[in-house]
Amino acid sequence: MLSLVTFLPLIGALVILLACRKDGAARYTAMIFSLLTFLLSLRLLSGFNNNTAEFQFLEVFEWLPAYGIAYRMGVDGISLPFVLLTTFLTPICLLASWESIKTRVAEYMMAFLALESFVVGVFCALDFMLFYVLWEAMLIPMFLIIGVWGGPNRVYAALKFFLYTLAGSVLMLIAILALGYAGHTFSIPELMKLPISFSFQVWLFLGLFASFAVKVPMWPVHTWLPDAHVEAPTAGSVILAGILLKMGAYGFLRFSLPILPDASRFFIPLIFGLSLVAIVYTALVALMQKDLKKLVAYSSVSHMGFVTIGLFTFNQQGVEGGILQMINHGIVAGALFLCVGVIYDRMHTREIARFGGVAHTMPVYAVIFMLFTLASAGLPGTNSFVGEILILLGAYLANKAVAIIAATGLVLGAAYMLWMYKRVVFGQVANDEVRVLQDLSMREVALFVPLIVLVFWIGFYPDPFLSMFHVSVKHLLTQASAVKIGAAVVLAH
């Protein structure tokens, strides 16, 4: 089942390549395969047991047995939510691209389906080398989506994205090879049991950190993100904010905390410091933005700072809040980029000063945009409020000063989001371009309805989501609290 969910989109890409090259056929084929993948992922959810922390739906096949490398797939309560988020957002992204992508449509749909396959595979992989292969493979379709269908500076943004990610990944590969050599296996469940000396843990942590921090992205290696967001097509920005940023935080959860617990605790001050700078500094930068997409992009860096704080609190509330906030951010940030894309398709500009009075001509759009703006600001009753409260509670238990400083990010977040909304939507009609805007079509409304449902569902009744990963988080914290420095693994062993 996991292999089917992972590679069905890739099969869809091959179908488009071989038999459905016309624009209309490519669009419908991509949508059918992405919807089938989503339905299959729901089948995973229906068969998932929330009461165990063990990996489920296991698949193991020999790949390179002489080197301890195998095709190992499985999900637990930590990885399954991200599989579901990926398969949920992909059909929305394809629907958002239905009319805006007019050139090389077949190739675009193939790139998106390939990207979905590789990202789902990253969340399902239980072999470190398989994880790395899929992690790197994901770069290719995302590079093409930005570089071929992006804005005027798309080549610069795509190269910057590629180089930043690749530089971190090289160091991660060195860490993976060292860890596999020391443990004589690349099996992630086996490596979680491996006793590792503290000094070796520190070097391994730094190697993995180089890649995960870029992907989150943490300050100061965040500068590729605004450029990538601004130049990417709308759906590219949605999948970048909604899914790809979560891969770095997922790496901390899956590898750093359970495999390198002593080093993870040692680097807590560094993680907290960088996260606080990201929360406050990038929120202030967002306040100064004149471009709608750049503002939402910098807000993503600020919100992901909350996530990394939550994950390194080493308590149930903080870690569960961090995971839930990753899901929340995928929903809300994705929706905000869709809102920006809707108005960009009509006016072909993202400059905030060009807007004003949009509520007069697009009332339905104004209401939907307001809902996601308030959700981003953490309004009680919306999904972000639940995640942020859990993170701040976990941070308060871990370090009161960190919680207090992080809380200022909520105030700044409300400031830049509401100020942006006021300038775009309220006031008098700014110019003739705004005066003739058409409100949302049925296709565009269909984009937002499932996202709105999730915003309020998680906001008012988060228990089904929290219960999915509660037992797995408890098991993770048990692993992370175990001291591994008693028995040393020597690299030369």
HELIX and SHEET records of a PDB file:
HELIX    1   1 LEU A    2  ALA A   19  1                                  18    
HELIX    2   2 ASP A   23  SER A   46  1                                  24    
HELIX    3   3 PRO A   65  TYR A   67  5                                   3    
HELIX    4   4 LEU A   80  ALA A   96  1                                  17    
HELIX    5   5 VAL A  105  CYS A  124  1                                  20    
HELIX    6   6 PHE A  128  ALA A  137  1                                  10    
HELIX    7   7 LEU A  139  TRP A  149  1                                  11    
HELIX    8   8 ARG A  154  GLY A  183  1                                  30    
HELIX    9   9 ILE A  188  LEU A  191  1                                   4    
HELIX   10  10 PHE A  198  LYS A  215  1                                  18    
HELIX   11  11 TRP A  224  GLU A  231  1                                   8    
HELIX   12  12 THR A  234  ILE A  239  1                                   6    
HELIX   13  13 LEU A  240  LEU A  244  3                                   5    
HELIX   14  14 LEU A  245  GLY A  251  1                                   7    
HELIX   15  15 PHE A  252  SER A  256  3                                   5    
HELIX   16  16 LEU A  257  ILE A  259  1                                   3    
HELIX   17  17 PRO A  261  PHE A  266  1                                   6    
HELIX   18  18 ILE A  268  LEU A  287  1                                  20    
HELIX   19  19 LEU A  292  LEU A  311  1                                  20    
HELIX   20  20 GLN A  316  MET A  347  1                                  32    
HELIX   21  21 ILE A  352  ARG A  354  5                                   3    
HELIX   22  22 VAL A  358  THR A  361  1                                   4    
HELIX   23  23 PRO A  363  SER A  376  1                                  14    
HELIX   24  24 ASN A  383  ALA A  398  1                                  16    
HELIX   25  25 LYS A  400  VAL A  425  1                                  26    
HELIX   26  26 ASP A  432  ARG A  435  1                                   4    
HELIX   27  27 MET A  442  PHE A  460  1                                  19    
HELIX   28  28 ASP A  463  SER A  481  1                                  19    
SHEET    1   A 2 GLN A  56  LEU A  64  0                                        
SHEET    2   A 2 ILE A  69  VAL A  75 -1                                        
END                                                                             
